[in-house]
């Protein structure tokens, strides 16, 4: 038996909440790796950043459907006396509305924007705090999505496999890489030391392991909420793509490049989910 088989068996034997925690730590680690670019570069070409943003959008869109919304639709037929389309519809809309309201309340600043363009309630918080909060906004639903996916596996449902949950964690991890650099590199360009810029860049994903544990624990203790929870995470992630990632990636006019990168991200996440799920 090789090392990979031993690790796989060890991981399978873990409690779903622990699996969710480890998956959340993995996605945080990839964010930290992205933030670590500040130790090698002071800035990255804008075309590369826009392509990375498009790639992240594609991954999130594919994950929202294959890993979250489609299972929610199938599960709702068994978990609810309502028409099977009602739970995923309500959950999906609730997820989008939650992010919309949070976006208007929580002070935050998108990368490459001036401090005067900060969104949410007016505050005197420093630029680095606002940048971290902007990324944290969509790391929360990503962490919840991971937790819900691993928690659902505990029920032994055909539509919720461990492979699909792992594929979701890998996909979210891949798109977290540019998020870490999106915080750390602007701070480095403004004169912050590499170590401090790295600290603020990785900080945006610290919430993911916490949210993953909460998501897994919630669905394991309240089985009827599972279709709603899966759809909620999907709605929140789709809102992030539409409201932030795509508009931000198009700001510099690299529409074709962003389009290709989005297709690649979508195709990769779709392949991961189908192959592992």
Secondary structure, DSSP 8 states (H G I E B T S, - for coil): --HHHHHHHHHHHS-HHHHHHHHHHHHHHHHHHHHGGGGT-S---HHHHHHHHHHHHHHHHHIIIIIIIHHHHHHHHHH-SS-HHHHHHHHHHHHHHHHHHHHHHS-B--TT--GGG-BSS-----HHHHHHHHHHHHHHHHHHHHHHHHHHHTTT-TT--HHHHHHHHHHHHHHHHHHHHHHHHHHHHTT--HHHHHHHHHHTTHHHHHHHHHHHHHHHH-GGGHHHHHHHHHHHHHHHIIIIIHHHHTTTS-HHHHHHHHHHHHHHHHHHHHHH-
